[in-house]
């Protein structure tokens, strides 16, 4: 009997372009494989033992192993390649229409309404790298007190401010104002607070980022499991992604190491339900910054912590390791990439591991969790639970 499912999302660790990648400008993307090639090889022996090398050919990772976990990859059914749609789909909700994007900046009427709401003008209003735009406009922001607004190829309204000029709490309030405005045709997927500090002319983003997401368009597996009386714990930015819905507890973590530590701490507790963790460093620190060396280092660092997580699992736990999209650090752009995501499933009392094949939707994870905990089928997704327990 399975009483708890732990889902760990390696944010942006894609594993090869989807068939429609050309529609998103992502032909050639393969975050995991290309990162390994860029650095020569990956040293991830623990994920290797789980069987990740059997999904794709990854430099430095053997596929000649007696795998410990079920393995496969999943395509995204949602018409998107962003964090919000990826996580929602993992928990059973498919996004039929892409969230709006603004490659030329936000319309004048949106900026006017936003400025009026917060009582001050803004700087920026263009597509930009987060680190580059604070270098460009940081001094002017400090002089004027005007927040910096920018976006990317994703559906995001990002607001950057120096913590000494606009306090973090005030920045969060400003983001709430933006969230209230961005509805209807401008229903941006996420408003993101991007606080930074300045020292001797150097601008550095802090770890007090916060995402203000749209609420899911329908109940997710998290909602259904929580309503049924189970514990549902979100670690990292899960609470932000789901607009704080469907969770009985939120545990903030500002980097991968803290996310792993807090996940392991939760696993040690005795409760039935879901632990849902997002590990953000791959995407935020390395993918968007075209840093394959840093990306590889983050993968190897995660791999080093993996045995502790596995050893902590209880006999009635199932661990699912996956991702929400790609963000290939070797590609010319700095945005997410339309990719398959890996699927690794481990449990101490499961059937002999084997391939789960190529899944057509991330919702297969949600469908599996629903079958395990609620004994219910989802409208979306095909559960693979029977493959885990039947010989």
N, C-alpha and C positions, 0 to 999 in steps of 0.2 A: 504493500500500500504506500502511495506517495502522499505526503502531507504538506510538502512545501516545494516551491519552485523558485530558484534563484536565477535571474536573468541579468547577465552582465553585457552591456552594450559598449563595445570598443568604438567610440565615436569616430566615424569616417573610415574605418578599416575595411574598405571594399576589396573585392577579389575578382575584378574583371568587368569590362564594359558589358552593359545590357544590349540586347539586339537593337533597341531604339536609341542608343547612345548618340547617334549622329544627329538626332533631333535636338539634343541638348549641347552639342558642341564638344562631346566627350569621347570621340573615337580615339582608341589607344589607351584609355585610362585603365589602370589596374594597380590600385594603391599598394597592395601588399607585394605583388610580384615586382612591380617597377621600383619600389623602395629597396627591396632586396638586391636587385640588379645594380641600383645606383651606388650602393655601399659595398658591393662585392658578394656579401652573403649575410643572412640573418642567423643569429645564434639564439634560437628559441626552442631548446630541447624539450621543454615541458608541453608546449603546444604541439610539437612534433610527435610526442608520445600519444597525445590525444588523437592525432590523425590529420592535422591541418595540411600536411604535405600531400595527402591523398586527394585534396580538393583541386589544387593547381600545382604546377611545378614552381617551387619557390627556391631561389638560390640559397644553399646552405641548409635546406630542410629536406630530410629524407622522407620518401613515401614508403620505403621498405621497412615498415614497423608493424608490430602487432598492436593495432590501435586500441587505446583505452576508451575512446568515446565514439559515438555515432557521429558521422560527419556528412556534410553536403553544402549546398549553397542555395540562396534564395534570391529570386528576382523581386523587384518592387512593382506592385500592381498600381499604386497611386501614380498620378501624372505629376511627379515631382522628384526632387532629389535633395530634400532639406531635412533638417533635424526633426521638425514638428511632424511632418507627414510620415517620416520613417518610424518614429517611436509610436505614433498613433497606430500605424499599420501593424507593428509588432503586437500591439494589444487589440487588434481586431477591427480597426476602422480604416477603410480605404478612402483616400481623398480623390474624388472624381474630377474636381476642377483645380488647376494649379492656383496657388496663392499669387496675388499680383506682384510684379517686380517693376522697378523703376530705374532702368539703366541711364536715364537722363536726369535723374533727381526727381523729387516729389513735386506734384502740381502746386502752382502758386496758391490755390485755394486751401490746400492742406496745410502748407507752411503758414499762411496767414492765420488760419484758425488755431493752429498750434501755438504760434507766437502770442496771439491774443490770450489764449488759455493760460500760458505760463507768465505772461506779463513782461516778456523780453524778446528781443530779436534773436536770430540764430546765425551761426556761421556754417559754411559748407554747402549742404544740400546737393551732394553729388555722389557718384560711385567712387569708392576709395578703399584702400587698405587701411585697416584700423590703426596700425602703427605709423603708417606714413602720414595720415591726415592729422594726427596730433603733433607730429613734427612740423607739418606745414602751418597749422592754425593754432597750435598751443599757445604761442606768445600773445596772439591777438585775443584768444579766449581769456587768458589771464588778465589782459588789459581791460577788456570790455565786460567780462562776466557773461558773455553770450555762449550758450551751449553749442557744441559742434554736432551737426546732424549729417549722417551719411548712410549709404546703403551699399549693397553688393549685388551680385547676380542672383542672390537668394532673396526671398521675401522677408526683408528685415528693415526696420527703422531703428538705426543705432544712434544713441546719444552719448557723446563723450564729454566729460567735464573733469577738471582738476579738483581733487578732493579739498584743497585749500580755498577754492573759489566757490564751488557749489558742493555742499556736504553730500555724502553718499545718500543719506536719507532724503535730502531735497531732490537729488537726482532721481531717486526711485519715485518720488511724487510727480516729478516732471514726466517720467515714463508712463505713469498711470494716466496722466492727462493725454498723452499721445495715444495710449491704448483705447481710451474712451472715444477719441476722435476717429481712429482708423477702423471704420466699420463699413458695411455695405460694399460698394465697389472698391474701397480701399482697405479691405480686411486683410491687412498685412499679417503674415504668419507669426512674426515675433517683433516686439519692441525690445531692444536690448540696452541696458545701462552699461556704459563702458567707462568707469572711473579710472583716473590716472593721477600720477604725482609728477612734480617737477623738481629736479635737483640740479643746480648749476647748468641750466639750459638743456638738460636731458629729460625726456618725457618717457615715463614707464607706466604701462597699464598695471593696475592692481588686481587682486583676486576677488574683489567685491562686485564683479560682474553679476547681473541678474537679468533673466529673461522674463518677459511678460507676454505669454502666448495667448492665442485664441483658445477658448475652451473647445474640446473635441466636439465634432458635429453630432455625435451620438454617444451613447454609453459605451465605454471600453470594457475590456475584461477586468481592468482594475476596479471600475465602478461596481461591476456585478459581483466580483469576489468580496469586495469590502461590504457591500450590502448584505451578503450572505453570512457575515459575522466573522470572516477571516481577518487576520492582520495583513495589511498591504503597506510595505515600507518602501519609500522612494529614497535612494541615496544619490547625492550629487544634484544635478539640475532637473531630475525627474519631476519634482513638484512644479517647477516653472513651466516645463514643457506641457504638462497636462492641466495648466491653470489651477493647480492645487486641488484637482478633483480625483476621487477614487483612491485616495491615500489615507490610511489611518495614522501614518507617521511620516514625517519628512526629516531626513538627516542631510544637512548640507556638507559638501566636500568641495574643496577648491582646486584639487589636483588629483592626478591618478593615484599617487601613494596614499593620500588621505582617503580617497574613495575606496581603495582596496582594504585599508585598515578598518574603516567603518563597516564595510560589507562583511568582513571576517568577524567583526564584533557582533553583528546582527545574526550571523549564522550560528554563533555560539549560544544565542538565546534559544529558549524553548517556546515556539509558537508555530501555528499552522497558517499557511497562506503564501504570500509572494514577497520576495525581496527583489527590487528592480533597481539596478545601478547603471548610471552613465559615467564612463571614464572619458573626460573631455580633452585631455592634453593632446592626444593624437591630432585632433582636428584643430583646436584653437591655437596651440603653440607651434605646430610643425606643418600640418597640411596646408593651411592658409598662408603660411610663410615660405612655402616651397623649400622646406628644409628636410630632405630625405635622411640625412645623418641623424638629426634630432628625432625624426619619426622612428627610425630603426632603433635608436636608443630607448625610446619610450616603449616600443614593443618588447625589447629585451628586458627592460625593467619590469613590465607587467608579467612576463614569463617567469621571472625570478620569484614573484610573489604567488604565482599560481599554485605551487604545491601546498603552501600553507592554507589557501582557500579550500583546495580539494581535501586535504587531511581533516579540515574542520567540519566538512559536510557530515550530516547525520545519515544513517542508513535509509531513511525515508525521504531524503532530499534528492532533487534533480537540479543539476547545474546546466544552464544554457548560455553559451557564449556566442554572440553575434555582433552585428553592426547595424547602422541606420542608413548609410549611404557611403560613397567614397569621397576622398579629397586627396587625389594623387599629387604628392609634392613634386613629382618630376615633370608634370605637365606645364605648359606655358602660363596658363591662368592660375588664379589663386582661389577659385571657388570649388564648391562641391562637384563631384562627378557622379554620373549616372551608372552605377555598378551593381553587380551581384554583391551579396554580403555572405560571409562564411557562417556556417551553422555547425557548432560542436555541442553535443549533448552527453553529459556524463552523470552516472548514478551508481552507487556502490552495489545495488541489487538489481540492476537492469540486465536485459538479455545480452548475449554476445554482440558487441558493437559491429556495425556494418554501415554501408553507405545509405544515406537518406535521399540521395539523388539531388536533382535540381528542382527546387520548389518554386512554384509560380507566384507566390506571394509571401510577404513577411507575416501575414495573418495566420499562417500555419502554426506559428509559435503561440499566438493567442488561442487558436482553436485547440491546441494540445493542452494548454493550461486549463481552459474551460472544461475539457473532458476530464482532466485529472481531478480538479477541485470541485467542480459544480455538476459533473456528470451530464453536461449539456453540450449540444452542438452549437456552433456559431453560424450566423448567416454567411460569414466570410471565412475562408480558410479551410484547409484539410488537416485534421489532426494526424500526427505521426505517433501518438501514444502506443497504439497497438504494436508498432514495430519495435518499440522500446522494451516491451514486456513479453511478447510472444516469440517463441522459437521458430 
